[in-house]
Amino acid sequence: MAVPDDQVQELWRSYRHVLPGISLNHLQIYLLLWGVTPKSANELILLSGLARATVYKMLTDLGAQGLVEKNSNDAKYFAQSPLGAYCARARRSIRIIKHGKSLIKGMAQKQLGGNCELYVVPQKGRPHMLIQKATRSPLKDEYQLREIRKAIDYHLLELGCSRSRAWEAYR
């Protein structure tokens, strides 16, 4: 029995924010493993309708992220506490976002001097604008904007590196 597409879509809408690299195929396999009994790779292939290579790749990826474990006795796979795994990933994402916010705020204060908070203001049909809280004026100094961009790029690079290290540790 394959997992209904609407369940996979709904789960993907929640998981894509805490696991950016996850696909619908990953979630289809993951949902099949939420049952009480562990399943072999052959069972997952039959239930999902996916190719053998795809199922094994999804199992490897999910295992690397700590969402799926393999029972060493009978080579069957199972999902370890799906709710706990989601909450742990969500908490980690929040910590990363808060760290990024403090990093960017510190660099902005250093560049702009004093106690400065910035707001991102969406613009319809145009790029977003950075507004200084104290003066309520747009940030227009090119040097300051480039420094803020460097901080954001550095933080995004760090996120990518930490994700890569986590994947490599599993393999």
CNS distance restraints for C-alpha pairs under 8 A (distance, minus, plus):
assign (resid   1 and name CA) (resid  47 and name CA) 5.36 0.50 0.50
assign (resid   1 and name CA) (resid  48 and name CA) 7.70 0.50 0.50
assign (resid   2 and name CA) (resid  32 and name CA) 7.64 0.50 0.50
assign (resid   2 and name CA) (resid  47 and name CA) 5.04 0.50 0.50
assign (resid   2 and name CA) (resid  48 and name CA) 5.22 0.50 0.50
assign (resid   2 and name CA) (resid  49 and name CA) 7.59 0.50 0.50
assign (resid   3 and name CA) (resid   7 and name CA) 7.01 0.50 0.50
assign (resid   3 and name CA) (resid   8 and name CA) 7.08 0.50 0.50
assign (resid   3 and name CA) (resid  28 and name CA) 6.42 0.50 0.50
assign (resid   3 and name CA) (resid  31 and name CA) 7.04 0.50 0.50
assign (resid   3 and name CA) (resid  32 and name CA) 6.75 0.50 0.50
assign (resid   3 and name CA) (resid  48 and name CA) 7.33 0.50 0.50
assign (resid   4 and name CA) (resid   8 and name CA) 6.66 0.50 0.50
assign (resid   5 and name CA) (resid   9 and name CA) 6.09 0.50 0.50
assign (resid   6 and name CA) (resid  10 and name CA) 6.05 0.50 0.50
assign (resid   7 and name CA) (resid  11 and name CA) 6.11 0.50 0.50
assign (resid   8 and name CA) (resid  12 and name CA) 6.03 0.50 0.50
assign (resid   8 and name CA) (resid  24 and name CA) 6.52 0.50 0.50
assign (resid   8 and name CA) (resid  27 and name CA) 6.16 0.50 0.50
assign (resid   8 and name CA) (resid  28 and name CA) 5.96 0.50 0.50
assign (resid   8 and name CA) (resid  31 and name CA) 7.63 0.50 0.50
assign (resid   9 and name CA) (resid  13 and name CA) 6.31 0.50 0.50
assign (resid   9 and name CA) (resid  24 and name CA) 7.17 0.50 0.50
assign (resid  10 and name CA) (resid  14 and name CA) 6.85 0.50 0.50
assign (resid  11 and name CA) (resid  15 and name CA) 6.12 0.50 0.50
assign (resid  11 and name CA) (resid  27 and name CA) 7.29 0.50 0.50
assign (resid  12 and name CA) (resid  16 and name CA) 5.60 0.50 0.50
assign (resid  12 and name CA) (resid  22 and name CA) 7.95 0.50 0.50
assign (resid  12 and name CA) (resid  23 and name CA) 7.45 0.50 0.50
assign (resid  12 and name CA) (resid  24 and name CA) 6.52 0.50 0.50
assign (resid  12 and name CA) (resid  27 and name CA) 6.86 0.50 0.50
assign (resid  13 and name CA) (resid  17 and name CA) 7.64 0.50 0.50
assign (resid  14 and name CA) (resid  18 and name CA) 7.63 0.50 0.50
assign (resid  15 and name CA) (resid  19 and name CA) 5.71 0.50 0.50
assign (resid  15 and name CA) (resid  20 and name CA) 7.64 0.50 0.50
assign (resid  15 and name CA) (resid  22 and name CA) 7.47 0.50 0.50
assign (resid  15 and name CA) (resid  86 and name CA) 7.56 0.50 0.50
assign (resid  16 and name CA) (resid  20 and name CA) 4.94 0.50 0.50
assign (resid  16 and name CA) (resid  21 and name CA) 7.30 0.50 0.50
assign (resid  16 and name CA) (resid  22 and name CA) 6.29 0.50 0.50
assign (resid  16 and name CA) (resid  23 and name CA) 7.95 0.50 0.50
assign (resid  18 and name CA) (resid  86 and name CA) 7.65 0.50 0.50
assign (resid  18 and name CA) (resid  89 and name CA) 5.75 0.50 0.50
assign (resid  18 and name CA) (resid  90 and name CA) 5.55 0.50 0.50
assign (resid  18 and name CA) (resid  93 and name CA) 6.19 0.50 0.50
assign (resid  19 and name CA) (resid  89 and name CA) 7.52 0.50 0.50
assign (resid  22 and name CA) (resid  26 and name CA) 6.11 0.50 0.50
assign (resid  22 and name CA) (resid  27 and name CA) 7.36 0.50 0.50
assign (resid  23 and name CA) (resid  27 and name CA) 6.48 0.50 0.50
assign (resid  24 and name CA) (resid  28 and name CA) 6.12 0.50 0.50
assign (resid  25 and name CA) (resid  29 and name CA) 6.38 0.50 0.50
assign (resid  25 and name CA) (resid  58 and name CA) 7.10 0.50 0.50
assign (resid  26 and name CA) (resid  30 and name CA) 6.09 0.50 0.50
assign (resid  26 and name CA) (resid  58 and name CA) 5.29 0.50 0.50
assign (resid  26 and name CA) (resid  59 and name CA) 7.74 0.50 0.50
assign (resid  26 and name CA) (resid  61 and name CA) 7.94 0.50 0.50
assign (resid  26 and name CA) (resid  62 and name CA) 7.04 0.50 0.50
assign (resid  27 and name CA) (resid  31 and name CA) 5.88 0.50 0.50
assign (resid  28 and name CA) (resid  32 and name CA) 6.36 0.50 0.50
assign (resid  28 and name CA) (resid  48 and name CA) 7.06 0.50 0.50
assign (resid  29 and name CA) (resid  33 and name CA) 6.50 0.50 0.50
assign (resid  29 and name CA) (resid  44 and name CA) 6.90 0.50 0.50
assign (resid  29 and name CA) (resid  48 and name CA) 6.97 0.50 0.50
assign (resid  29 and name CA) (resid  55 and name CA) 7.33 0.50 0.50
assign (resid  29 and name CA) (resid  58 and name CA) 7.13 0.50 0.50
assign (resid  29 and name CA) (resid  59 and name CA) 7.54 0.50 0.50
assign (resid  30 and name CA) (resid  34 and name CA) 6.69 0.50 0.50
assign (resid  30 and name CA) (resid  62 and name CA) 7.64 0.50 0.50
assign (resid  30 and name CA) (resid  67 and name CA) 7.83 0.50 0.50
assign (resid  30 and name CA) (resid  68 and name CA) 7.45 0.50 0.50
assign (resid  30 and name CA) (resid  79 and name CA) 6.90 0.50 0.50
assign (resid  31 and name CA) (resid  35 and name CA) 7.99 0.50 0.50
assign (resid  32 and name CA) (resid  44 and name CA) 7.23 0.50 0.50
assign (resid  32 and name CA) (resid  47 and name CA) 7.88 0.50 0.50
assign (resid  32 and name CA) (resid  48 and name CA) 7.95 0.50 0.50
assign (resid  33 and name CA) (resid  38 and name CA) 6.67 0.50 0.50
assign (resid  33 and name CA) (resid  39 and name CA) 6.75 0.50 0.50
assign (resid  33 and name CA) (resid  77 and name CA) 7.08 0.50 0.50
assign (resid  33 and name CA) (resid  78 and name CA) 5.20 0.50 0.50
assign (resid  33 and name CA) (resid  79 and name CA) 5.40 0.50 0.50
assign (resid  34 and name CA) (resid  78 and name CA) 7.01 0.50 0.50
assign (resid  34 and name CA) (resid  79 and name CA) 5.62 0.50 0.50
assign (resid  34 and name CA) (resid  82 and name CA) 7.29 0.50 0.50
assign (resid  35 and name CA) (resid  78 and name CA) 7.98 0.50 0.50
assign (resid  37 and name CA) (resid  78 and name CA) 7.50 0.50 0.50
assign (resid  38 and name CA) (resid  76 and name CA) 5.52 0.50 0.50
assign (resid  38 and name CA) (resid  77 and name CA) 5.24 0.50 0.50
assign (resid  38 and name CA) (resid  78 and name CA) 4.78 0.50 0.50
assign (resid  39 and name CA) (resid  43 and name CA) 6.03 0.50 0.50
assign (resid  39 and name CA) (resid  44 and name CA) 6.68 0.50 0.50
assign (resid  39 and name CA) (resid  76 and name CA) 5.02 0.50 0.50
assign (resid  39 and name CA) (resid  77 and name CA) 5.30 0.50 0.50
assign (resid  39 and name CA) (resid  78 and name CA) 6.66 0.50 0.50
assign (resid  40 and name CA) (resid  44 and name CA) 6.42 0.50 0.50
assign (resid  40 and name CA) (resid  75 and name CA) 6.47 0.50 0.50
assign (resid  40 and name CA) (resid  76 and name CA) 4.30 0.50 0.50
assign (resid  40 and name CA) (resid  77 and name CA) 5.99 0.50 0.50
assign (resid  41 and name CA) (resid  45 and name CA) 6.18 0.50 0.50
assign (resid  41 and name CA) (resid  55 and name CA) 7.21 0.50 0.50
assign (resid  41 and name CA) (resid  56 and name CA) 7.20 0.50 0.50
assign (resid  41 and name CA) (resid  76 and name CA) 6.99 0.50 0.50
assign (resid  41 and name CA) (resid  77 and name CA) 7.40 0.50 0.50
assign (resid  42 and name CA) (resid  46 and name CA) 6.32 0.50 0.50
assign (resid  42 and name CA) (resid  52 and name CA) 7.93 0.50 0.50
assign (resid  43 and name CA) (resid  47 and name CA) 6.06 0.50 0.50
assign (resid  44 and name CA) (resid  48 and name CA) 5.77 0.50 0.50
assign (resid  44 and name CA) (resid  55 and name CA) 7.20 0.50 0.50
assign (resid  45 and name CA) (resid  49 and name CA) 5.72 0.50 0.50
assign (resid  45 and name CA) (resid  50 and name CA) 5.73 0.50 0.50
assign (resid  45 and name CA) (resid  51 and name CA) 6.61 0.50 0.50
assign (resid  45 and name CA) (resid  52 and name CA) 6.06 0.50 0.50
assign (resid  45 and name CA) (resid  55 and name CA) 6.36 0.50 0.50
assign (resid  46 and name CA) (resid  50 and name CA) 7.67 0.50 0.50
assign (resid  50 and name CA) (resid  54 and name CA) 6.38 0.50 0.50
assign (resid  50 and name CA) (resid  55 and name CA) 6.37 0.50 0.50
assign (resid  51 and name CA) (resid  55 and name CA) 6.28 0.50 0.50
assign (resid  52 and name CA) (resid  56 and name CA) 6.30 0.50 0.50
assign (resid  53 and name CA) (resid  57 and name CA) 6.12 0.50 0.50
assign (resid  54 and name CA) (resid  58 and name CA) 6.09 0.50 0.50
assign (resid  55 and name CA) (resid  59 and name CA) 6.13 0.50 0.50
assign (resid  56 and name CA) (resid  60 and name CA) 6.13 0.50 0.50
assign (resid  57 and name CA) (resid  61 and name CA) 6.12 0.50 0.50
assign (resid  58 and name CA) (resid  62 and name CA) 5.99 0.50 0.50
assign (resid  59 and name CA) (resid  63 and name CA) 5.93 0.50 0.50
assign (resid  59 and name CA) (resid  68 and name CA) 7.09 0.50 0.50
assign (resid  60 and name CA) (resid  64 and name CA) 6.12 0.50 0.50
assign (resid  61 and name CA) (resid  65 and name CA) 6.44 0.50 0.50
assign (resid  62 and name CA) (resid  66 and name CA) 6.35 0.50 0.50
assign (resid  62 and name CA) (resid  67 and name CA) 5.33 0.50 0.50
assign (resid  62 and name CA) (resid  68 and name CA) 5.51 0.50 0.50
assign (resid  63 and name CA) (resid  67 and name CA) 5.70 0.50 0.50
assign (resid  63 and name CA) (resid  68 and name CA) 4.69 0.50 0.50
assign (resid  63 and name CA) (resid  69 and name CA) 5.90 0.50 0.50
assign (resid  63 and name CA) (resid 170 and name CA) 7.65 0.50 0.50
assign (resid  64 and name CA) (resid 166 and name CA) 7.62 0.50 0.50
assign (resid  64 and name CA) (resid 167 and name CA) 5.37 0.50 0.50
assign (resid  64 and name CA) (resid 168 and name CA) 7.90 0.50 0.50
assign (resid  64 and name CA) (resid 170 and name CA) 5.06 0.50 0.50
assign (resid  64 and name CA) (resid 171 and name CA) 6.83 0.50 0.50
assign (resid  65 and name CA) (resid 166 and name CA) 7.55 0.50 0.50
assign (resid  65 and name CA) (resid 167 and name CA) 6.65 0.50 0.50
assign (resid  65 and name CA) (resid 170 and name CA) 7.79 0.50 0.50
assign (resid  66 and name CA) (resid  85 and name CA) 7.93 0.50 0.50
assign (resid  67 and name CA) (resid  79 and name CA) 5.95 0.50 0.50
assign (resid  67 and name CA) (resid  80 and name CA) 6.34 0.50 0.50
assign (resid  67 and name CA) (resid  82 and name CA) 7.24 0.50 0.50
assign (resid  67 and name CA) (resid  85 and name CA) 6.63 0.50 0.50
assign (resid  68 and name CA) (resid  77 and name CA) 6.70 0.50 0.50
assign (resid  68 and name CA) (resid  78 and name CA) 5.66 0.50 0.50
assign (resid  68 and name CA) (resid  79 and name CA) 4.58 0.50 0.50
assign (resid  68 and name CA) (resid  80 and name CA) 6.21 0.50 0.50
assign (resid  69 and name CA) (resid  77 and name CA) 5.66 0.50 0.50
assign (resid  69 and name CA) (resid  78 and name CA) 5.56 0.50 0.50
assign (resid  69 and name CA) (resid  79 and name CA) 6.34 0.50 0.50
assign (resid  69 and name CA) (resid  80 and name CA) 6.90 0.50 0.50
assign (resid  70 and name CA) (resid  75 and name CA) 6.12 0.50 0.50
assign (resid  70 and name CA) (resid  76 and name CA) 5.65 0.50 0.50
assign (resid  70 and name CA) (resid  77 and name CA) 4.41 0.50 0.50
assign (resid  70 and name CA) (resid  78 and name CA) 6.49 0.50 0.50
assign (resid  71 and name CA) (resid  75 and name CA) 5.34 0.50 0.50
assign (resid  71 and name CA) (resid  76 and name CA) 5.23 0.50 0.50
assign (resid  71 and name CA) (resid  77 and name CA) 5.98 0.50 0.50
assign (resid  71 and name CA) (resid  78 and name CA) 7.57 0.50 0.50
assign (resid  72 and name CA) (resid  76 and name CA) 7.55 0.50 0.50
assign (resid  80 and name CA) (resid  85 and name CA) 7.62 0.50 0.50
assign (resid  81 and name CA) (resid  85 and name CA) 6.17 0.50 0.50
assign (resid  82 and name CA) (resid  86 and name CA) 6.20 0.50 0.50
assign (resid  83 and name CA) (resid  87 and name CA) 6.19 0.50 0.50
assign (resid  84 and name CA) (resid  88 and name CA) 6.09 0.50 0.50
assign (resid  85 and name CA) (resid  89 and name CA) 6.21 0.50 0.50
assign (resid  86 and name CA) (resid  90 and name CA) 6.10 0.50 0.50
assign (resid  87 and name CA) (resid  91 and name CA) 6.11 0.50 0.50
assign (resid  88 and name CA) (resid  92 and name CA) 6.23 0.50 0.50
assign (resid  89 and name CA) (resid  93 and name CA) 6.18 0.50 0.50
assign (resid  90 and name CA) (resid  94 and name CA) 6.25 0.50 0.50
assign (resid  91 and name CA) (resid  95 and name CA) 6.26 0.50 0.50
assign (resid  92 and name CA) (resid  96 and name CA) 6.26 0.50 0.50
assign (resid  93 and name CA) (resid  97 and name CA) 6.17 0.50 0.50
assign (resid  94 and name CA) (resid  98 and name CA) 6.10 0.50 0.50
assign (resid  95 and name CA) (resid  99 and name CA) 6.09 0.50 0.50
assign (resid  96 and name CA) (resid 100 and name CA) 6.13 0.50 0.50
assign (resid  96 and name CA) (resid 159 and name CA) 7.86 0.50 0.50
assign (resid  97 and name CA) (resid 101 and name CA) 6.11 0.50 0.50
assign (resid  98 and name CA) (resid 102 and name CA) 6.26 0.50 0.50
assign (resid  99 and name CA) (resid 103 and name CA) 6.09 0.50 0.50
assign (resid 100 and name CA) (resid 104 and name CA) 6.06 0.50 0.50
assign (resid 100 and name CA) (resid 152 and name CA) 7.67 0.50 0.50
assign (resid 100 and name CA) (resid 155 and name CA) 6.36 0.50 0.50
assign (resid 101 and name CA) (resid 105 and name CA) 5.95 0.50 0.50
assign (resid 102 and name CA) (resid 106 and name CA) 5.97 0.50 0.50
assign (resid 103 and name CA) (resid 107 and name CA) 6.29 0.50 0.50
assign (resid 103 and name CA) (resid 151 and name CA) 7.39 0.50 0.50
assign (resid 104 and name CA) (resid 108 and name CA) 6.00 0.50 0.50
assign (resid 104 and name CA) (resid 148 and name CA) 6.63 0.50 0.50
assign (resid 104 and name CA) (resid 151 and name CA) 6.10 0.50 0.50
assign (resid 104 and name CA) (resid 152 and name CA) 6.86 0.50 0.50
assign (resid 105 and name CA) (resid 109 and name CA) 6.05 0.50 0.50
assign (resid 105 and name CA) (resid 116 and name CA) 7.70 0.50 0.50
assign (resid 105 and name CA) (resid 117 and name CA) 6.78 0.50 0.50
assign (resid 105 and name CA) (resid 118 and name CA) 7.70 0.50 0.50
assign (resid 106 and name CA) (resid 110 and name CA) 6.14 0.50 0.50
assign (resid 107 and name CA) (resid 111 and name CA) 6.11 0.50 0.50
assign (resid 107 and name CA) (resid 147 and name CA) 7.68 0.50 0.50
assign (resid 107 and name CA) (resid 148 and name CA) 6.83 0.50 0.50
assign (resid 107 and name CA) (resid 151 and name CA) 7.20 0.50 0.50
assign (resid 108 and name CA) (resid 112 and name CA) 5.75 0.50 0.50
assign (resid 108 and name CA) (resid 113 and name CA) 7.75 0.50 0.50
assign (resid 108 and name CA) (resid 116 and name CA) 7.11 0.50 0.50
assign (resid 108 and name CA) (resid 117 and name CA) 7.88 0.50 0.50
assign (resid 108 and name CA) (resid 144 and name CA) 7.59 0.50 0.50
assign (resid 108 and name CA) (resid 147 and name CA) 7.97 0.50 0.50
assign (resid 108 and name CA) (resid 148 and name CA) 6.42 0.50 0.50
assign (resid 109 and name CA) (resid 113 and name CA) 5.06 0.50 0.50
assign (resid 109 and name CA) (resid 114 and name CA) 5.84 0.50 0.50
assign (resid 109 and name CA) (resid 115 and name CA) 6.07 0.50 0.50
assign (resid 109 and name CA) (resid 116 and name CA) 5.47 0.50 0.50
assign (resid 109 and name CA) (resid 117 and name CA) 7.71 0.50 0.50
assign (resid 110 and name CA) (resid 114 and name CA) 7.45 0.50 0.50
assign (resid 111 and name CA) (resid 144 and name CA) 6.15 0.50 0.50
assign (resid 111 and name CA) (resid 147 and name CA) 7.65 0.50 0.50
assign (resid 112 and name CA) (resid 116 and name CA) 7.02 0.50 0.50
assign (resid 112 and name CA) (resid 144 and name CA) 7.26 0.50 0.50
assign (resid 116 and name CA) (resid 132 and name CA) 6.70 0.50 0.50
assign (resid 116 and name CA) (resid 133 and name CA) 6.70 0.50 0.50
assign (resid 116 and name CA) (resid 134 and name CA) 6.59 0.50 0.50
assign (resid 117 and name CA) (resid 132 and name CA) 5.97 0.50 0.50
assign (resid 117 and name CA) (resid 133 and name CA) 5.31 0.50 0.50
assign (resid 117 and name CA) (resid 134 and name CA) 7.24 0.50 0.50
assign (resid 118 and name CA) (resid 130 and name CA) 6.24 0.50 0.50
assign (resid 118 and name CA) (resid 131 and name CA) 5.49 0.50 0.50
assign (resid 118 and name CA) (resid 132 and name CA) 4.74 0.50 0.50
assign (resid 118 and name CA) (resid 133 and name CA) 5.68 0.50 0.50
assign (resid 119 and name CA) (resid 130 and name CA) 5.58 0.50 0.50
assign (resid 119 and name CA) (resid 131 and name CA) 5.09 0.50 0.50
assign (resid 119 and name CA) (resid 132 and name CA) 6.50 0.50 0.50
assign (resid 119 and name CA) (resid 133 and name CA) 6.75 0.50 0.50
assign (resid 120 and name CA) (resid 128 and name CA) 6.39 0.50 0.50
assign (resid 120 and name CA) (resid 129 and name CA) 5.68 0.50 0.50
assign (resid 120 and name CA) (resid 130 and name CA) 4.79 0.50 0.50
assign (resid 120 and name CA) (resid 131 and name CA) 6.41 0.50 0.50
assign (resid 121 and name CA) (resid 128 and name CA) 5.52 0.50 0.50
assign (resid 121 and name CA) (resid 129 and name CA) 5.10 0.50 0.50
assign (resid 121 and name CA) (resid 130 and name CA) 6.26 0.50 0.50
assign (resid 121 and name CA) (resid 131 and name CA) 7.03 0.50 0.50
assign (resid 122 and name CA) (resid 127 and name CA) 7.14 0.50 0.50
assign (resid 122 and name CA) (resid 128 and name CA) 4.49 0.50 0.50
assign (resid 122 and name CA) (resid 129 and name CA) 6.49 0.50 0.50
assign (resid 123 and name CA) (resid 127 and name CA) 6.09 0.50 0.50
assign (resid 123 and name CA) (resid 128 and name CA) 5.31 0.50 0.50
assign (resid 123 and name CA) (resid 129 and name CA) 7.11 0.50 0.50
assign (resid 129 and name CA) (resid 138 and name CA) 6.79 0.50 0.50
assign (resid 129 and name CA) (resid 139 and name CA) 7.74 0.50 0.50
assign (resid 130 and name CA) (resid 138 and name CA) 5.72 0.50 0.50
assign (resid 130 and name CA) (resid 139 and name CA) 5.62 0.50 0.50
assign (resid 131 and name CA) (resid 136 and name CA) 5.93 0.50 0.50
assign (resid 131 and name CA) (resid 137 and name CA) 5.46 0.50 0.50
assign (resid 131 and name CA) (resid 138 and name CA) 4.30 0.50 0.50
assign (resid 131 and name CA) (resid 139 and name CA) 5.68 0.50 0.50
assign (resid 132 and name CA) (resid 136 and name CA) 5.21 0.50 0.50
assign (resid 132 and name CA) (resid 137 and name CA) 5.62 0.50 0.50
assign (resid 132 and name CA) (resid 138 and name CA) 6.22 0.50 0.50
assign (resid 132 and name CA) (resid 139 and name CA) 6.43 0.50 0.50
assign (resid 133 and name CA) (resid 137 and name CA) 7.65 0.50 0.50
assign (resid 139 and name CA) (resid 145 and name CA) 7.38 0.50 0.50
assign (resid 140 and name CA) (resid 145 and name CA) 7.34 0.50 0.50
assign (resid 141 and name CA) (resid 145 and name CA) 6.28 0.50 0.50
assign (resid 142 and name CA) (resid 146 and name CA) 6.11 0.50 0.50
assign (resid 143 and name CA) (resid 147 and name CA) 6.27 0.50 0.50
assign (resid 144 and name CA) (resid 148 and name CA) 6.26 0.50 0.50
assign (resid 145 and name CA) (resid 149 and name CA) 6.11 0.50 0.50
assign (resid 146 and name CA) (resid 150 and name CA) 6.15 0.50 0.50
assign (resid 147 and name CA) (resid 151 and name CA) 6.37 0.50 0.50
assign (resid 148 and name CA) (resid 152 and name CA) 6.29 0.50 0.50
assign (resid 149 and name CA) (resid 153 and name CA) 6.04 0.50 0.50
assign (resid 150 and name CA) (resid 154 and name CA) 6.01 0.50 0.50
assign (resid 151 and name CA) (resid 155 and name CA) 6.15 0.50 0.50
assign (resid 152 and name CA) (resid 156 and name CA) 6.17 0.50 0.50
assign (resid 153 and name CA) (resid 157 and name CA) 6.11 0.50 0.50
assign (resid 154 and name CA) (resid 158 and name CA) 6.22 0.50 0.50
assign (resid 155 and name CA) (resid 159 and name CA) 6.29 0.50 0.50
assign (resid 156 and name CA) (resid 160 and name CA) 6.34 0.50 0.50
assign (resid 157 and name CA) (resid 161 and name CA) 6.20 0.50 0.50
assign (resid 158 and name CA) (resid 162 and name CA) 6.10 0.50 0.50
assign (resid 159 and name CA) (resid 163 and name CA) 6.22 0.50 0.50
assign (resid 160 and name CA) (resid 164 and name CA) 6.17 0.50 0.50
assign (resid 161 and name CA) (resid 165 and name CA) 6.12 0.50 0.50
assign (resid 162 and name CA) (resid 166 and name CA) 6.23 0.50 0.50
assign (resid 163 and name CA) (resid 167 and name CA) 6.37 0.50 0.50
assign (resid 164 and name CA) (resid 168 and name CA) 6.14 0.50 0.50
assign (resid 165 and name CA) (resid 169 and name CA) 6.06 0.50 0.50
assign (resid 166 and name CA) (resid 170 and name CA) 6.68 0.50 0.50
assign (resid 167 and name CA) (resid 171 and name CA) 6.73 0.50 0.50
